[in-house]
């Protein structure tokens, strides 16, 4: 089943006459409220329309899905880049309350990491590491909520490789900052729903200059992935007004460590020097020297 609203909705409409009475209630609900249905469990969806959980599962099978989770994922793919922040707040109220916020969010983040471990391509990961070592210059762009990820990645890569530049909103336009990108360089774009337009355009620009383009995003269907030579998948599902960046940060941590493991001696020298500088200029709070 293609992750396309028109195809999925059309399939429901075509099947509608042959559905059971209970399944028709589910179909009508999804056709009207697919944005809400996408984040409901089978039991919750069934309860909302007055049918059993097993009826919801059979409905998914009737549409050609192997189970309800596949139908749910298809619905989520339709709407995750279209939801406004207000809609995300409304949806979050369906499964996260003040009473269960801590447990609900932590469990969702655990699931994101588990799904990322299953989806990410290990060979692609190694190819990205290799491309970073071959690059003359590494550009990193992540806008809006992804800017924190871009800064974090750049901070540590710069300690190891010395040739990293963050591309961000500022005095210069995005394109002015990457005007000299070439086939000798790598551009890493980080973006999750709702995808920042400028990030997508920056990846397209770098690709037109024959640079290696890396996307860190949530799906191979992401508009960033469409512009990339290498795509690292990190699941970020969170039906809330706050983006879930736990799994993306974990992938970025792995990338930094993989690069660092190839430059152990250099890192050791760098941090040895930094420790002396940090102590001399009191960058960090140190206890009495005898206690360290």
C-alpha positions in Angstrom: 0.0 0.0 0.0 1.5 3.3 -1.0 1.9 6.0 1.6 -0.3 8.4 -0.4 -3.4 10.0 1.0 -5.3 9.8 -2.3 -4.4 6.1 -2.8 -5.3 5.1 0.8 -8.5 7.1 0.9 -9.5 5.8 -2.5 -8.9 2.2 -1.3 -11.2 2.7 1.6 -13.9 4.2 -0.6 -13.6 1.3 -3.1 -13.8 -1.3 -0.3 -16.6 0.5 1.5 -19.7 -1.3 0.0 -18.3 -4.7 0.9 -17.4 -3.9 4.5 -19.3 -5.1 7.5 -21.4 -2.7 9.4 -18.8 -2.2 12.1 -16.0 -1.8 9.5 -18.0 0.9 7.7 -18.1 2.9 11.0 -14.3 2.7 11.1 -14.0 3.6 7.5 -16.2 6.7 7.9 -14.2 7.8 11.0 -10.9 7.5 9.2 -12.2 9.3 6.1 -13.3 12.2 8.3 -10.6 12.2 11.0 -7.6 10.4 9.6 -5.3 12.9 11.4 -6.6 11.7 14.8 -6.9 8.0 13.8 -3.2 7.9 12.9 -2.2 8.1 16.6 -4.9 5.9 18.1 -4.3 2.3 19.1 -6.7 -0.3 17.6 -8.5 -0.4 20.9 -8.9 3.3 21.1 -10.1 3.6 17.5 -12.6 0.8 18.1 -13.8 2.5 21.3 -14.3 5.8 19.5 -16.6 4.3 16.9 -18.3 1.7 19.1 -16.7 -1.6 17.7 -14.3 -4.2 19.1 -10.5 -4.1 18.7 -10.7 -7.3 16.6 -13.0 -5.5 14.2 -10.4 -2.8 13.7 -7.7 -5.4 13.0 -10.0 -7.2 10.4 -10.6 -3.8 8.8 -6.9 -3.3 8.4 -6.6 -6.8 6.9 -9.5 -6.0 4.5 -7.5 -3.1 3.1 -4.5 -5.3 2.4 -2.4 -4.6 5.5 -0.8 -7.4 7.5 -2.1 -5.8 10.7 -3.4 -2.6 12.3 0.2 -1.2 13.0 0.8 -1.2 9.2 -2.4 0.8 8.6 -1.5 3.1 11.4 1.9 3.8 10.0 0.5 4.5 6.6 -1.9 7.0 8.2 1.0 8.6 10.1 3.0 9.0 6.9 0.2 10.9 5.4 -0.2 13.5 8.1 3.1 13.9 10.0 4.4 16.7 7.8 1.0 18.4 7.5 0.0 18.8 11.2 0.1 22.3 12.5 1.4 22.8 16.1 -2.1 23.4 17.3 -3.2 20.1 15.8 -0.3 18.3 17.4 -1.3 19.7 20.8 -4.8 18.4 20.3 -3.6 15.0 19.3 -1.2 14.7 22.2 -4.1 15.1 24.6 -5.4 11.7 23.4 -2.5 9.7 24.8 -0.5 12.0 27.1 -1.9 13.6 30.1 -0.4 15.5 33.0 -0.6 12.3 35.1 1.3 10.1 32.7 3.5 12.6 30.8 6.8 11.4 32.2 6.2 7.7 31.6 4.4 8.3 28.3 7.1 10.4 26.8 10.0 8.2 28.0 8.3 5.1 26.7 7.7 6.8 23.3 11.3 7.8 23.1 12.4 4.2 24.0 10.3 3.0 21.1 11.8 5.5 18.8 15.3 4.3 19.6 14.3 0.6 19.2 12.7 1.4 15.8 15.8 3.4 14.7 18.0 0.4 15.6 15.9 -1.8 13.3 15.6 0.7 10.4 19.1 2.3 10.1 21.4 0.9 7.5 24.7 -0.1 9.0 26.6 0.0 5.6 25.2 3.5 4.9 26.4 4.6 8.4 30.0 3.3 7.6 29.8 5.1 4.2 29.0 8.3 5.9 31.9 8.0 8.3 34.2 7.3 5.3 32.9 10.3 3.4 33.6 12.6 6.4 37.3 11.6 6.4 37.6 12.2 2.7 35.9 15.6 2.8 37.8 18.8 2.4 35.1 20.7 4.2 32.0 19.5 6.1 28.9 21.7 6.2 26.1 20.9 8.6 22.7 22.4 8.4 19.8 21.8 10.8 17.2 24.5 11.2 14.5 25.3 13.8 14.3 22.5 16.3 17.0 20.6 14.5 19.5 23.4 15.1 20.4 22.0 18.5 21.3 18.7 16.8 23.4 20.5 14.1 25.3 22.5 16.8 26.0 19.4 18.9 27.3 17.4 15.9 29.5 20.3 14.8 30.9 21.0 18.2 32.3 17.5 18.6 33.3 16.9 15.0 35.3 20.1 15.0 37.4 18.8 17.9 38.3 15.8 15.8 38.4 17.0 12.2 38.9 20.8 12.3 37.0 21.4 9.0 33.4 21.7 10.1 31.1 24.6 9.4 27.5 25.1 10.7 25.1 26.6 8.3 22.4 28.6 10.1 20.2 31.6 9.9 22.2 34.8 10.6 23.7 37.8 8.9 24.4 35.8 5.7 21.8 34.0 3.8 21.9 30.1 3.8 23.1 30.0 0.2 25.9 32.6 0.8 27.3 30.3 3.5 27.5 27.3 1.2 28.4 29.2 -2.0 31.8 27.5 -2.3 30.6 23.9 -1.7 32.1 21.5 -4.2 32.6 17.9 -5.1 35.4 17.7 -2.5 32.9 18.5 0.3 30.2 16.9 2.4 26.9 18.6 3.4 24.9 17.0 6.3 21.3 18.0 6.5 19.2 17.3 9.6 15.5 17.6 9.4 12.3 16.1 10.8 8.6 16.8 10.4 7.7 19.6 9.8 10.6 19.8 7.4 12.3 23.2 7.1 12.2 24.3 3.4 15.6 26.0 3.5 17.2 22.7 4.7 15.8 20.9 1.7 16.9 23.6 -0.7 20.4 23.6 0.8 20.7 19.9 0.2 19.5 20.3 -3.4 22.1 23.1 -3.9 24.9 21.0 -2.6 23.9 18.1 -4.8 23.9 20.4 -7.8 27.5 21.1 -7.0 28.3 17.4 -6.8 29.1 17.4 -3.1 28.3 14.3 -1.0 25.0 14.9 0.6 24.0 13.2 3.9 20.5 13.3 5.3 19.7 12.6 9.0 15.9 12.3 8.9 13.0 10.1 9.9 12.2 8.2 6.7 13.4 7.3 3.2 10.2 9.1 2.1 11.4 12.4 3.7 12.1 15.2 1.3 15.6 15.4 2.7 16.2 11.8 1.7 15.2 12.6 -1.9 18.1 15.0 -2.2 20.7 12.8 -0.4 23.4 10.4 -1.4 23.3 8.8 2.0 20.3 8.7 4.4 20.5 7.8 8.1 17.1 7.0 9.5 16.2 8.1 13.0 12.6 7.8 14.1 11.1 10.9 15.7 7.4 10.0 16.2 5.8 12.1 18.9 2.2 13.4 18.5 3.0 16.5 20.5 4.0 20.1 20.0 7.6 19.1 21.0 9.7 17.1 18.5 11.2 13.9 19.8 14.9 14.2 19.1 16.2 11.4 21.3 16.8 8.9 18.6 18.3 11.4 16.2 20.7 12.5 18.9 21.6 8.9 19.6 22.5 8.4 15.9 24.5 11.6 16.0 26.3 10.4 19.1 27.2 7.1 17.3 28.5 9.1 14.3 30.7 11.2 16.5 32.1 8.2 18.4 32.7 6.2 15.1 34.7 9.1 13.7 36.5 9.6 17.0 37.5 5.9 17.2 39.6 6.4 14.0 41.4 9.3 15.5 42.1 8.1 19.0 45.6 9.6 19.3 44.5 13.0 18.0 41.5 13.2 20.3 43.8 12.3 23.3 46.2 15.1 22.4 43.3 17.6 21.8 41.6 16.9 25.1 44.9 16.8 27.0 45.5 20.4 25.7 42.0 21.4 26.4 42.0 20.2 30.0 45.0 22.5 30.7 43.2 25.4 29.0 39.9 24.7 30.8 41.7 24.6 34.1 43.8 27.7 33.5 40.9 29.8 32.4 38.4 28.2 34.9 36.0 27.1 32.1 34.6 24.4 34.5 34.2 24.4 38.2 37.1 22.4 39.7 37.3 20.9 43.2 40.5 21.3 45.2 43.4 19.9 43.2 44.1 17.2 45.8 40.5 15.8 45.4 40.8 15.4 41.6 
